[in-house]
Amino acid sequence: MDLILWRHAEAEDGGFDMADAERCLTARGEKQARDMAKWLKPRLPKKLKILVSPAARTQQTAHALALPFEIEPRIACGADVADLIDAARLSASGAAAYPGAVMLVGHQPTLGQLAARLLAGVDADWSIKKGAIWWFSRQSRADGDQAMLRAVMNPEMLR
């Protein structure tokens, strides 16, 4: 089982008359999403479930992969770690109920908090850069299953 956390790419600041969920990617954000998708696509498992926040910027980020995805309200802005765990159907050890990999395309601070919980077993505010992915795999050991960090990649590393 793999779990891929993908933070949306750079988005416009918005304004007084724009709801947070309506903010779109900037031109730089669109490039970040395309670059990350180009790196990700040949590495992705064949069985992949992609869950995306309802926010415009996360959907635009996910569109760069040109793969089907589902809009998942449980990972919207303001979600908490329990919401992400529920949406991905993860167990405490990071195992997923879906056959294959799960990708969550979402927001800070929740993605960073989930990464901290999976990797260190603590509640902490870890930062995931805009447009970056954190890729976890489940490793089985004699003393139980644990999450293993497989890759961390951000758009700046792809230049």
Summary of the structure (lengths in Angstrom):
residues: 159
radius of gyration: 14.9
end to end distance: 29.2
largest distance: 55.2
contacts: 525
relative contact order: 0.24
helix: 34%
strand: 26%
